[in-house]
């Protein structure tokens, strides 16, 4: 696996395990977690390359691409039950 793809997959794993616990559990239960990480890493790298080809510098290209597939919005946590 390309080193950059591996780095992006690690970034996705860390973010998803922390901020997307339900998505992570569903993918792990289905045996698809690591395949999904690889896929989003490949897609993200393709987007980064696309932005660079359009004239963006590497940092800006990453800033634009990472939220599309890797740095997804955190899941809404259920509020704690109200105790009477």
mmCIF file as gemmi writes it, N, C-alpha and C atoms, coordinates in Angstrom:
data_model
loop_
_atom_site.group_PDB
_atom_site.id
_atom_site.type_symbol
_atom_site.label_atom_id
_atom_site.label_alt_id
_atom_site.label_comp_id
_atom_site.label_asym_id
_atom_site.label_entity_id
_atom_site.label_seq_id
_atom_site.pdbx_PDB_ins_code
_atom_site.Cartn_x
_atom_site.Cartn_y
_atom_site.Cartn_z
_atom_site.occupancy
_atom_site.B_iso_or_equiv
_atom_site.pdbx_formal_charge
_atom_site.auth_seq_id
_atom_site.auth_asym_id
_atom_site.pdbx_PDB_model_num
ATOM 1 N N . UNK Axp A 1 ? 0.857 -1.18 0 1 0 ? 1 A 1
ATOM 2 C CA . UNK Axp A 1 ? 0 0 0 1 0 ? 1 A 1
ATOM 3 C C . UNK Axp A 1 ? 0.9 1.239 0 1 0 ? 1 A 1
ATOM 4 N N . UNK Axp A 2 ? 0.571 2.193 -0.827 1 0 ? 2 A 1
ATOM 5 C CA . UNK Axp A 2 ? 1.289 3.456 -0.9 1 0 ? 2 A 1
ATOM 6 C C . UNK Axp A 2 ? 1.323 4.1 0.486 1 0 ? 2 A 1
ATOM 7 N N . UNK Axp A 3 ? 2.462 4.691 0.845 1 0 ? 3 A 1
ATOM 8 C CA . UNK Axp A 3 ? 2.613 5.268 2.179 1 0 ? 3 A 1
ATOM 9 C C . UNK Axp A 3 ? 1.581 6.365 2.447 1 0 ? 3 A 1
ATOM 10 N N . UNK Axp A 4 ? 1.315 7.197 1.455 1 0 ? 4 A 1
ATOM 11 C CA . UNK Axp A 4 ? 0.352 8.288 1.655 1 0 ? 4 A 1
ATOM 12 C C . UNK Axp A 4 ? -1.056 7.737 1.875 1 0 ? 4 A 1
ATOM 13 N N . UNK Axp A 5 ? -1.418 6.696 1.141 1 0 ? 5 A 1
ATOM 14 C CA . UNK Axp A 5 ? -2.727 6.059 1.328 1 0 ? 5 A 1
ATOM 15 C C . UNK Axp A 5 ? -2.807 5.483 2.738 1 0 ? 5 A 1
ATOM 16 N N . UNK Axp A 6 ? -1.728 4.854 3.177 1 0 ? 6 A 1
ATOM 17 C CA . UNK Axp A 6 ? -1.692 4.284 4.525 1 0 ? 6 A 1
ATOM 18 C C . UNK Axp A 6 ? -1.855 5.383 5.58 1 0 ? 6 A 1
ATOM 19 N N . UNK Axp A 7 ? -1.187 6.513 5.396 1 0 ? 7 A 1
ATOM 20 C CA . UNK Axp A 7 ? -1.311 7.628 6.343 1 0 ? 7 A 1
ATOM 21 C C . UNK Axp A 7 ? -2.746 8.155 6.395 1 0 ? 7 A 1
ATOM 22 N N . UNK Axp A 8 ? -3.367 8.268 5.244 1 0 ? 8 A 1
ATOM 23 C CA . UNK Axp A 8 ? -4.759 8.736 5.203 1 0 ? 8 A 1
ATOM 24 C C . UNK Axp A 8 ? -5.701 7.73 5.857 1 0 ? 8 A 1
ATOM 25 N N . UNK Axp A 9 ? -5.455 6.435 5.65 1 0 ? 9 A 1
ATOM 26 C CA . UNK Axp A 9 ? -6.283 5.396 6.277 1 0 ? 9 A 1
ATOM 27 C C . UNK Axp A 9 ? -6.148 5.452 7.797 1 0 ? 9 A 1
ATOM 28 N N . UNK Axp A 10 ? -4.947 5.691 8.287 1 0 ? 10 A 1
ATOM 29 C CA . UNK Axp A 10 ? -4.73 5.811 9.736 1 0 ? 10 A 1
ATOM 30 C C . UNK Axp A 10 ? -5.47 7.033 10.272 1 0 ? 10 A 1
ATOM 31 N N . UNK Axp A 11 ? -5.389 8.135 9.555 1 0 ? 11 A 1
ATOM 32 C CA . UNK Axp A 11 ? -6.105 9.353 9.968 1 0 ? 11 A 1
ATOM 33 C C . UNK Axp A 11 ? -7.612 9.082 10.033 1 0 ? 11 A 1
ATOM 34 N N . UNK Axp A 12 ? -8.128 8.372 9.036 1 0 ? 12 A 1
ATOM 35 C CA . UNK Axp A 12 ? -9.554 8.029 9.022 1 0 ? 12 A 1
ATOM 36 C C . UNK Axp A 12 ? -9.9 7.133 10.204 1 0 ? 12 A 1
ATOM 37 N N . UNK Axp A 13 ? -9.086 6.106 10.449 1 0 ? 13 A 1
ATOM 38 C CA . UNK Axp A 13 ? -9.355 5.183 11.566 1 0 ? 13 A 1
ATOM 39 C C . UNK Axp A 13 ? -9.408 5.938 12.886 1 0 ? 13 A 1
ATOM 40 N N . UNK Axp A 14 ? -8.417 6.787 13.119 1 0 ? 14 A 1
ATOM 41 C CA . UNK Axp A 14 ? -8.371 7.534 14.378 1 0 ? 14 A 1
ATOM 42 C C . UNK Axp A 14 ? -9.588 8.451 14.528 1 0 ? 14 A 1
ATOM 43 N N . UNK Axp A 15 ? -9.933 9.14 13.464 1 0 ? 15 A 1
ATOM 44 C CA . UNK Axp A 15 ? -11.079 10.062 13.525 1 0 ? 15 A 1
ATOM 45 C C . UNK Axp A 15 ? -12.385 9.297 13.707 1 0 ? 15 A 1
ATOM 46 N N . UNK Axp A 16 ? -12.569 8.248 12.908 1 0 ? 16 A 1
ATOM 47 C CA . UNK Axp A 16 ? -13.827 7.499 12.963 1 0 ? 16 A 1
ATOM 48 C C . UNK Axp A 16 ? -14.013 6.814 14.311 1 0 ? 16 A 1
ATOM 49 N N . UNK Axp A 17 ? -12.944 6.213 14.846 1 0 ? 17 A 1
ATOM 50 C CA . UNK Axp A 17 ? -13.09 5.525 16.136 1 0 ? 17 A 1
ATOM 51 C C . UNK Axp A 17 ? -13.445 6.51 17.244 1 0 ? 17 A 1
ATOM 52 N N . UNK Axp A 18 ? -12.928 7.723 17.16 1 0 ? 18 A 1
ATOM 53 C CA . UNK Axp A 18 ? -13.211 8.72 18.19 1 0 ? 18 A 1
ATOM 54 C C . UNK Axp A 18 ? -14.572 9.391 17.992 1 0 ? 18 A 1
ATOM 55 N N . UNK Axp A 19 ? -14.895 9.801 16.757 1 0 ? 19 A 1
ATOM 56 C CA . UNK Axp A 19 ? -16.051 10.646 16.512 1 0 ? 19 A 1
ATOM 57 C C . UNK Axp A 19 ? -17.226 9.949 15.842 1 0 ? 19 A 1
ATOM 58 N N . UNK Axp A 20 ? -17.003 8.748 15.307 1 0 ? 20 A 1
ATOM 59 C CA . UNK Axp A 20 ? -18.073 8.021 14.612 1 0 ? 20 A 1
ATOM 60 C C . UNK Axp A 20 ? -18.18 6.594 15.157 1 0 ? 20 A 1
ATOM 61 N N . UNK Axp A 21 ? -18.46 6.445 16.446 1 0 ? 21 A 1
ATOM 62 C CA . UNK Axp A 21 ? -18.456 5.101 17.033 1 0 ? 21 A 1
ATOM 63 C C . UNK Axp A 21 ? -19.513 4.166 16.446 1 0 ? 21 A 1
ATOM 64 N N . UNK Axp A 22 ? -20.684 4.69 16.107 1 0 ? 22 A 1
ATOM 65 C CA . UNK Axp A 22 ? -21.717 3.818 15.526 1 0 ? 22 A 1
ATOM 66 C C . UNK Axp A 22 ? -21.314 3.344 14.132 1 0 ? 22 A 1
ATOM 67 N N . UNK Axp A 23 ? -20.839 4.264 13.314 1 0 ? 23 A 1
ATOM 68 C CA . UNK Axp A 23 ? -20.382 3.902 11.964 1 0 ? 23 A 1
ATOM 69 C C . UNK Axp A 23 ? -19.243 2.883 12.062 1 0 ? 23 A 1
ATOM 70 N N . UNK Axp A 24 ? -18.307 3.127 12.976 1 0 ? 24 A 1
ATOM 71 C CA . UNK Axp A 24 ? -17.176 2.22 13.166 1 0 ? 24 A 1
ATOM 72 C C . UNK Axp A 24 ? -17.67 0.836 13.56 1 0 ? 24 A 1
ATOM 73 N N . UNK Axp A 25 ? -18.584 0.772 14.521 1 0 ? 25 A 1
ATOM 74 C CA . UNK Axp A 25 ? -19.106 -0.522 14.972 1 0 ? 25 A 1
ATOM 75 C C . UNK Axp A 25 ? -19.826 -1.247 13.841 1 0 ? 25 A 1
ATOM 76 N N . UNK Axp A 26 ? -20.657 -0.526 13.097 1 0 ? 26 A 1
ATOM 77 C CA . UNK Axp A 26 ? -21.388 -1.151 11.985 1 0 ? 26 A 1
ATOM 78 C C . UNK Axp A 26 ? -20.428 -1.734 10.949 1 0 ? 26 A 1
ATOM 79 N N . UNK Axp A 27 ? -19.414 -0.973 10.593 1 0 ? 27 A 1
ATOM 80 C CA . UNK Axp A 27 ? -18.446 -1.453 9.601 1 0 ? 27 A 1
ATOM 81 C C . UNK Axp A 27 ? -17.639 -2.632 10.137 1 0 ? 27 A 1
ATOM 82 N N . UNK Axp A 28 ? -17.234 -2.559 11.406 1 0 ? 28 A 1
ATOM 83 C CA . UNK Axp A 28 ? -16.481 -3.673 12.002 1 0 ? 28 A 1
ATOM 84 C C . UNK Axp A 28 ? -17.35 -4.92 12.086 1 0 ? 28 A 1
ATOM 85 N N . UNK Axp A 29 ? -18.603 -4.755 12.512 1 0 ? 29 A 1
ATOM 86 C CA . UNK Axp A 29 ? -19.515 -5.901 12.612 1 0 ? 29 A 1
ATOM 87 C C . UNK Axp A 29 ? -19.731 -6.563 11.256 1 0 ? 29 A 1
ATOM 88 N N . UNK Axp A 30 ? -19.714 -5.761 10.197 1 0 ? 30 A 1
ATOM 89 C CA . UNK Axp A 30 ? -19.909 -6.284 8.841 1 0 ? 30 A 1
ATOM 90 C C . UNK Axp A 30 ? -18.6 -6.773 8.216 1 0 ? 30 A 1
ATOM 91 N N . UNK Axp A 31 ? -17.494 -6.622 8.957 1 0 ? 31 A 1
ATOM 92 C CA . UNK Axp A 31 ? -16.197 -7.04 8.433 1 0 ? 31 A 1
ATOM 93 C C . UNK Axp A 31 ? -15.689 -6.141 7.314 1 0 ? 31 A 1
ATOM 94 N N . UNK Axp A 32 ? -16.151 -4.891 7.293 1 0 ? 32 A 1
ATOM 95 C CA . UNK Axp A 32 ? -15.806 -3.983 6.2 1 0 ? 32 A 1
ATOM 96 C C . UNK Axp A 32 ? -15.024 -2.747 6.644 1 0 ? 32 A 1
ATOM 97 N N . UNK Axp A 33 ? -14.644 -2.692 7.898 1 0 ? 33 A 1
ATOM 98 C CA . UNK Axp A 33 ? -14.012 -1.485 8.432 1 0 ? 33 A 1
ATOM 99 C C . UNK Axp A 33 ? -12.715 -1.147 7.706 1 0 ? 33 A 1
ATOM 100 N N . UNK Axp A 34 ? -11.805 -2.098 7.611 1 0 ? 34 A 1
ATOM 101 C CA . UNK Axp A 34 ? -10.497 -1.815 7.02 1 0 ? 34 A 1
ATOM 102 C C . UNK Axp A 34 ? -10.591 -1.593 5.516 1 0 ? 34 A 1
ATOM 103 N N . UNK Axp A 35 ? -11.51 -2.266 4.857 1 0 ? 35 A 1
ATOM 104 C CA . UNK Axp A 35 ? -11.728 -2.019 3.426 1 0 ? 35 A 1
ATOM 105 C C . UNK Axp A 35 ? -12.26 -0.603 3.224 1 0 ? 35 A 1
ATOM 106 N N . UNK Axp A 36 ? -13.171 -0.176 4.091 1 0 ? 36 A 1
ATOM 107 C CA . UNK Axp A 36 ? -13.726 1.177 3.988 1 0 ? 36 A 1
ATOM 108 C C . UNK Axp A 36 ? -12.642 2.225 4.21 1 0 ? 36 A 1
ATOM 109 N N . UNK Axp A 37 ? -11.756 1.982 5.17 1 0 ? 37 A 1
ATOM 110 C CA . UNK Axp A 37 ? -10.661 2.92 5.417 1 0 ? 37 A 1
ATOM 111 C C . UNK Axp A 37 ? -9.78 3.057 4.181 1 0 ? 37 A 1
ATOM 112 N N . UNK Axp A 38 ? -9.479 1.932 3.553 1 0 ? 38 A 1
ATOM 113 C CA . UNK Axp A 38 ? -8.642 1.96 2.352 1 0 ? 38 A 1
ATOM 114 C C . UNK Axp A 38 ? -9.346 2.725 1.224 1 0 ? 38 A 1
ATOM 115 N N . UNK Axp A 39 ? -10.615 2.461 1.043 1 0 ? 39 A 1
ATOM 116 C CA . UNK Axp A 39 ? -11.37 3.122 -0.027 1 0 ? 39 A 1
ATOM 117 C C . UNK Axp A 39 ? -11.409 4.632 0.18 1 0 ? 39 A 1
ATOM 118 N N . UNK Axp A 40 ? -11.713 5.083 1.39 1 0 ? 40 A 1
ATOM 119 C CA . UNK Axp A 40 ? -11.781 6.532 1.609 1 0 ? 40 A 1
ATOM 120 C C . UNK Axp A 40 ? -10.404 7.173 1.493 1 0 ? 40 A 1
ATOM 121 N N . UNK Axp A 41 ? -9.363 6.44 1.849 1 0 ? 41 A 1
ATOM 122 C CA . UNK Axp A 41 ? -8.007 6.967 1.69 1 0 ? 41 A 1
ATOM 123 C C . UNK Axp A 41 ? -7.676 7.157 0.207 1 0 ? 41 A 1
ATOM 124 N N . UNK Axp A 42 ? -8.032 6.18 -0.612 1 0 ? 42 A 1
ATOM 125 C CA . UNK Axp A 42 ? -7.793 6.28 -2.059 1 0 ? 42 A 1
ATOM 126 C C . UNK Axp A 42 ? -8.605 7.433 -2.656 1 0 ? 42 A 1
ATOM 127 N N . UNK Axp A 43 ? -9.875 7.524 -2.3 1 0 ? 43 A 1
ATOM 128 C CA . UNK Axp A 43 ? -10.725 8.613 -2.805 1 0 ? 43 A 1
ATOM 129 C C . UNK Axp A 43 ? -10.172 9.977 -2.383 1 0 ? 43 A 1
ATOM 130 N N . UNK Axp A 44 ? -9.753 10.07 -1.126 1 0 ? 44 A 1
ATOM 131 C CA . UNK Axp A 44 ? -9.23 11.337 -0.622 1 0 ? 44 A 1
ATOM 132 C C . UNK Axp A 44 ? -7.958 11.73 -1.359 1 0 ? 44 A 1
ATOM 133 N N . UNK Axp A 45 ? -7.061 10.776 -1.568 1 0 ? 45 A 1
ATOM 134 C CA . UNK Axp A 45 ? -5.828 11.087 -2.289 1 0 ? 45 A 1
ATOM 135 C C . UNK Axp A 45 ? -6.132 11.529 -3.719 1 0 ? 45 A 1
ATOM 136 N N . UNK Axp A 46 ? -7.111 10.902 -4.343 1 0 ? 46 A 1
ATOM 137 C CA . UNK Axp A 46 ? -7.503 11.303 -5.701 1 0 ? 46 A 1
ATOM 138 C C . UNK Axp A 46 ? -8.022 12.742 -5.703 1 0 ? 46 A 1
ATOM 139 N N . UNK Axp A 47 ? -8.806 13.103 -4.692 1 0 ? 47 A 1
ATOM 140 C CA . UNK Axp A 47 ? -9.324 14.468 -4.587 1 0 ? 47 A 1
ATOM 141 C C . UNK Axp A 47 ? -8.189 15.461 -4.338 1 0 ? 47 A 1
ATOM 142 N N . UNK Axp A 48 ? -7.247 15.087 -3.466 1 0 ? 48 A 1
ATOM 143 C CA . UNK Axp A 48 ? -6.09 15.951 -3.21 1 0 ? 48 A 1
ATOM 144 C C . UNK Axp A 48 ? -5.342 16.2 -4.522 1 0 ? 48 A 1
ATOM 145 N N . UNK Axp A 49 ? -5.087 15.131 -5.26 1 0 ? 49 A 1
ATOM 146 C CA . UNK Axp A 49 ? -4.395 15.253 -6.549 1 0 ? 49 A 1
ATOM 147 C C . UNK Axp A 49 ? -5.181 16.143 -7.513 1 0 ? 49 A 1
ATOM 148 N N . UNK Axp A 50 ? -6.496 15.991 -7.506 1 0 ? 50 A 1
ATOM 149 C CA . UNK Axp A 50 ? -7.359 16.806 -8.372 1 0 ? 50 A 1
ATOM 150 C C . UNK Axp A 50 ? -7.253 18.29 -8.014 1 0 ? 50 A 1
ATOM 151 N N . UNK Axp A 51 ? -7.294 18.6 -6.717 1 0 ? 51 A 1
ATOM 152 C CA . UNK Axp A 51 ? -7.181 19.993 -6.287 1 0 ? 51 A 1
ATOM 153 C C . UNK Axp A 51 ? -5.804 20.567 -6.623 1 0 ? 51 A 1
ATOM 154 N N . UNK Axp A 52 ? -4.757 19.774 -6.452 1 0 ? 52 A 1
ATOM 155 C CA . UNK Axp A 52 ? -3.408 20.23 -6.795 1 0 ? 52 A 1
ATOM 156 C C . UNK Axp A 52 ? -3.32 20.513 -8.294 1 0 ? 52 A 1
ATOM 157 N N . UNK Axp A 53 ? -3.919 19.649 -9.098 1 0 ? 53 A 1
ATOM 158 C CA . UNK Axp A 53 ? -3.918 19.849 -10.555 1 0 ? 53 A 1
ATOM 159 C C . UNK Axp A 53 ? -4.652 21.134 -10.945 1 0 ? 53 A 1
ATOM 160 N N . UNK Axp A 54 ? -5.594 21.55 -10.103 1 0 ? 54 A 1
ATOM 161 C CA . UNK Axp A 54 ? -6.335 22.793 -10.365 1 0 ? 54 A 1
ATOM 162 C C . UNK Axp A 54 ? -5.588 24.028 -9.858 1 0 ? 54 A 1
ATOM 163 N N . UNK Axp A 55 ? -4.411 23.812 -9.248 1 0 ? 55 A 1
ATOM 164 C CA . UNK Axp A 55 ? -3.594 24.937 -8.819 1 0 ? 55 A 1
ATOM 165 C C . UNK Axp A 55 ? -3.523 25.186 -7.326 1 0 ? 55 A 1
ATOM 166 N N . UNK Axp A 56 ? -4.216 24.39 -6.529 1 0 ? 56 A 1
ATOM 167 C CA . UNK Axp A 56 ? -4.137 24.559 -5.077 1 0 ? 56 A 1
ATOM 168 C C . UNK Axp A 56 ? -2.813 23.995 -4.564 1 0 ? 56 A 1
ATOM 169 N N . UNK Axp A 57 ? -2.273 24.606 -3.5 1 0 ? 57 A 1
ATOM 170 C CA . UNK Axp A 57 ? -1.084 24.005 -2.899 1 0 ? 57 A 1
ATOM 171 C C . UNK Axp A 57 ? -1.512 22.777 -2.095 1 0 ? 57 A 1
ATOM 172 N N . UNK Axp A 58 ? -0.53 21.958 -1.707 1 0 ? 58 A 1
ATOM 173 C CA . UNK Axp A 58 ? -0.818 20.676 -1.048 1 0 ? 58 A 1
ATOM 174 C C . UNK Axp A 58 ? -1.65 20.871 0.225 1 0 ? 58 A 1
ATOM 175 N N . UNK Axp A 59 ? -1.275 21.847 1.028 1 0 ? 59 A 1
ATOM 176 C CA . UNK Axp A 59 ? -1.982 22.074 2.295 1 0 ? 59 A 1
ATOM 177 C C . UNK Axp A 59 ? -3.454 22.417 2.056 1 0 ? 59 A 1
ATOM 178 N N . UNK Axp A 60 ? -3.71 23.326 1.125 1 0 ? 60 A 1
ATOM 179 C CA . UNK Axp A 60 ? -5.094 23.725 0.84 1 0 ? 60 A 1
ATOM 180 C C . UNK Axp A 60 ? -5.867 22.561 0.223 1 0 ? 60 A 1
ATOM 181 N N . UNK Axp A 61 ? -5.207 21.79 -0.64 1 0 ? 61 A 1
ATOM 182 C CA . UNK Axp A 61 ? -5.851 20.628 -1.258 1 0 ? 61 A 1
ATOM 183 C C . UNK Axp A 61 ? -6.281 19.627 -0.19 1 0 ? 61 A 1
ATOM 184 N N . UNK Axp A 62 ? -5.417 19.386 0.794 1 0 ? 62 A 1
ATOM 185 C CA . UNK Axp A 62 ? -5.768 18.475 1.894 1 0 ? 62 A 1
ATOM 186 C C . UNK Axp A 62 ? -6.904 19.055 2.728 1 0 ? 62 A 1
ATOM 187 N N . UNK Axp A 63 ? -6.835 20.347 2.988 1 0 ? 63 A 1
ATOM 188 C CA . UNK Axp A 63 ? -7.875 21.013 3.779 1 0 ? 63 A 1
ATOM 189 C C . UNK Axp A 63 ? -9.251 20.864 3.126 1 0 ? 63 A 1
ATOM 190 N N . UNK Axp A 64 ? -9.281 20.903 1.804 1 0 ? 64 A 1
ATOM 191 C CA . UNK Axp A 64 ? -10.541 20.755 1.076 1 0 ? 64 A 1
ATOM 192 C C . UNK Axp A 64 ? -10.985 19.299 0.961 1 0 ? 64 A 1
ATOM 193 N N . UNK Axp A 65 ? -10.041 18.385 0.81 1 0 ? 65 A 1
ATOM 194 C CA . UNK Axp A 65 ? -10.371 16.984 0.535 1 0 ? 65 A 1
ATOM 195 C C . UNK Axp A 65 ? -10.679 16.162 1.786 1 0 ? 65 A 1
ATOM 196 N N . UNK Axp A 66 ? -9.966 16.391 2.866 1 0 ? 66 A 1
ATOM 197 C CA . UNK Axp A 66 ? -10.137 15.542 4.057 1 0 ? 66 A 1
ATOM 198 C C . UNK Axp A 66 ? -11.571 15.505 4.594 1 0 ? 66 A 1
ATOM 199 N N . UNK Axp A 67 ? -12.281 16.623 4.662 1 0 ? 67 A 1
ATOM 200 C CA . UNK Axp A 67 ? -13.656 16.553 5.181 1 0 ? 67 A 1
ATOM 201 C C . UNK Axp A 67 ? -14.637 15.802 4.28 1 0 ? 67 A 1
ATOM 202 N N . UNK Axp A 68 ? -14.271 15.576 3.031 1 0 ? 68 A 1
ATOM 203 C CA . UNK Axp A 68 ? -15.189 14.895 2.115 1 0 ? 68 A 1
ATOM 204 C C . UNK Axp A 68 ? -15.381 13.424 2.463 1 0 ? 68 A 1
ATOM 205 N N . UNK Axp A 69 ? -14.311 12.761 2.885 1 0 ? 69 A 1
ATOM 206 C CA . UNK Axp A 69 ? -14.372 11.312 3.109 1 0 ? 69 A 1
ATOM 207 C C . UNK Axp A 69 ? -13.808 10.866 4.461 1 0 ? 69 A 1
ATOM 208 N N . UNK Axp A 70 ? -12.899 11.633 5.035 1 0 ? 70 A 1
ATOM 209 C CA . UNK Axp A 70 ? -12.188 11.165 6.231 1 0 ? 70 A 1
ATOM 210 C C . UNK Axp A 70 ? -12.633 11.9 7.49 1 0 ? 70 A 1
ATOM 211 N N . UNK Axp A 71 ? -12.505 13.199 7.504 1 0 ? 71 A 1
ATOM 212 C CA . UNK Axp A 71 ? -12.849 13.977 8.701 1 0 ? 71 A 1
ATOM 213 C C . UNK Axp A 71 ? -14.331 14.337 8.676 1 0 ? 71 A 1
ATOM 214 N N . UNK Axp A 72 ? -15.142 13.3 8.77 1 0 ? 72 A 1
ATOM 215 C CA . UNK Axp A 72 ? -16.594 13.464 8.726 1 0 ? 72 A 1
ATOM 216 C C . UNK Axp A 72 ? -17.093 14.099 10.016 1 0 ? 72 A 1
ATOM 217 N N . UNK Axp A 73 ? -18.251 14.729 9.923 1 0 ? 73 A 1
ATOM 218 C CA . UNK Axp A 73 ? -18.867 15.35 11.1 1 0 ? 73 A 1
ATOM 219 C C . UNK Axp A 73 ? -19.095 14.294 12.181 1 0 ? 73 A 1
ATOM 220 N N . UNK Axp A 74 ? -18.852 14.645 13.443 1 0 ? 74 A 1
ATOM 221 C CA . UNK Axp A 74 ? -19.104 13.696 14.525 1 0 ? 74 A 1
ATOM 222 C C . UNK Axp A 74 ? -20.569 13.275 14.572 1 0 ? 74 A 1
ATOM 223 N N . UNK Axp A 75 ? -20.777 12.044 15.011 1 0 ? 75 A 1
ATOM 224 C CA . UNK Axp A 75 ? -22.142 11.556 15.199 1 0 ? 75 A 1
ATOM 225 C C . UNK Axp A 75 ? -22.774 12.304 16.359 1 0 ? 75 A 1
ATOM 226 N N . UNK Axp A 76 ? -24.064 12.502 16.27 1 0 ? 76 A 1
ATOM 227 C CA . UNK Axp A 76 ? -24.792 13.144 17.362 1 0 ? 76 A 1
ATOM 228 C C . UNK Axp A 76 ? -24.915 12.125 18.487 1 0 ? 76 A 1
ATOM 229 N N . UNK Axp A 77 ? -24.447 12.517 19.631 1 0 ? 77 A 1
ATOM 230 C CA . UNK Axp A 77 ? -24.525 11.631 20.785 1 0 ? 77 A 1
ATOM 231 C C . UNK Axp A 77 ? -25.917 11.721 21.394 1 0 ? 77 A 1
ATOM 232 N N . UNK Axp A 78 ? -26.422 10.602 21.81 1 0 ? 78 A 1
ATOM 233 C CA . UNK Axp A 78 ? -27.721 10.591 22.486 1 0 ? 78 A 1
ATOM 234 C C . UNK Axp A 78 ? -27.572 11.294 23.826 1 0 ? 78 A 1
ATOM 235 N N . UNK Axp A 79 ? -28.529 12.137 24.171 1 0 ? 79 A 1
ATOM 236 C CA . UNK Axp A 79 ? -28.441 12.795 25.478 1 0 ? 79 A 1
ATOM 237 C C . UNK Axp A 79 ? -28.632 11.77 26.589 1 0 ? 79 A 1
ATOM 238 N N . UNK Axp A 80 ? -28.039 12.029 27.731 1 0 ? 80 A 1
ATOM 239 C CA . UNK Axp A 80 ? -28.224 11.087 28.84 1 0 ? 80 A 1
ATOM 240 C C . UNK Axp A 80 ? -29.684 11.064 29.271 1 0 ? 80 A 1
ATOM 241 N N . UNK Axp A 81 ? -30.14 9.936 29.773 1 0 ? 81 A 1
ATOM 242 C CA . UNK Axp A 81 ? -31.538 9.858 30.217 1 0 ? 81 A 1
ATOM 243 C C . UNK Axp A 81 ? -31.786 10.826 31.369 1 0 ? 81 A 1
ATOM 244 N N . UNK Axp A 82 ? -32.982 11.348 31.392 1 0 ? 82 A 1
ATOM 245 C CA . UNK Axp A 82 ? -33.362 12.267 32.467 1 0 ? 82 A 1
ATOM 246 C C . UNK Axp A 82 ? -33.823 11.43 33.653 1 0 ? 82 A 1
ATOM 247 N N . UNK Axp A 83 ? -33.183 11.674 34.772 1 0 ? 83 A 1
ATOM 248 C CA . UNK Axp A 83 ? -33.536 10.937 35.99 1 0 ? 83 A 1
ATOM 249 C C . UNK Axp A 83 ? -34.455 11.808 36.84 1 0 ? 83 A 1
ATOM 250 N N . UNK Axp A 84 ? -35.513 11.2 37.319 1 0 ? 84 A 1
ATOM 251 C CA . UNK Axp A 84 ? -36.476 11.944 38.151 1 0 ? 84 A 1
ATOM 252 C C . UNK Axp A 84 ? -36.27 11.615 39.592 1 0 ? 84 A 1
